[in-house]
Amino acid sequence: MPDTRMDDDTAAELLSTAVENVRRDYPVHWTHVVTDAAGLVPQRVLHPIFAGSFDWHSCVHQTWLAVRLLRERPDVAGAAEARATLDALLTEEHAETEAAFFAGPSGGFWERPYGWAWLLVLDAELRTWGSPWADALRPLSAVLRDRYLVKVAGARLPVRTGTHGNTAFATGLVLDAARAVGDDGLAAACVGAALRWHREDVGYGGFEPDAADFLSPALTEADLMRRVLPADGFAEWFEAFLPNLDEARWKVLREPVPVDDPADPYGSHLVGLALSRAWQWRSIAAALPAGHRYADLARTAADAHREAGLRHVFGHGYYAEHWLGTFAAYLHLGAF
């Protein structure tokens, strides 16, 4: 259940920042494997849609941010400029160039799973909106849909990190996207993976957060499982997974982590951690039965993390602003 308390000024600032980001080619975090000099080409050559916003995955979800705001607030300040920008970027020719890369040998692992997941969220946003940009994006979204299906169906083990490699986070996003567009095959593969990876997890004992985390491994896993289990089954699973959630041991999950320097790249990750924890606590609270002993705890934690995260979204430089607006908007508006 999204938190729709976003004023028009905030929406306009998020949109303006997203548009500036997707247009901005430098600085760029260039992570390709380059095997010869011919591979030393600008990012915009390989990725004519998603070369901006520092790295490919951030450009994908900043594009989603622009689309989501245009869909929810069509008259927001800056809407015309945003539409013109997306018209120039989201073309079938550009998508075919992107798709050719992902259909090739490097495309089987590059930006997996985080970037792929956000691409499928963007695709679902466009398709459920009925936007012609969905047809333009289709060459790329079709390749990555099939890539994700193969990967999630065959992955024996999860990745439990608090950063981009986390498979529960990506699979939760992809599951939502698949359900939104009626892709039963992809949705079933995501559900099967979630149960295979996490159904037997009990007595979580991880030490978190790490300094670079923008996701809580524990809460991200729980946020996936509430998507795939019925309410009573999820409550039973959650109690077994975190049986002592109200004790001092888990203060580190219940309370926001202090952010000493939100302009530092890892400092901005901790801002993102507060935002992602906010929506995950909120979703967990909503998934628990009424009166459950952890429901109020989860709601209180969600409110505390929301307040802590939103105060640092703007004004801390490009390392923070090239991506944090997405998490703020997802907290406010959800997707689809």
Helices and strands as residue ranges (DSSP letters): H 8-23, G 37-39, H 43-46, H 56-72, H 79-89, H 92-103, G 105-108, H 114-129, H 132-154, H 167-181, H 184-198, H 217-228, H 231-241, G 248-250, H 251-254, H 265-287, H 295-310, H 318-321, H 324-333
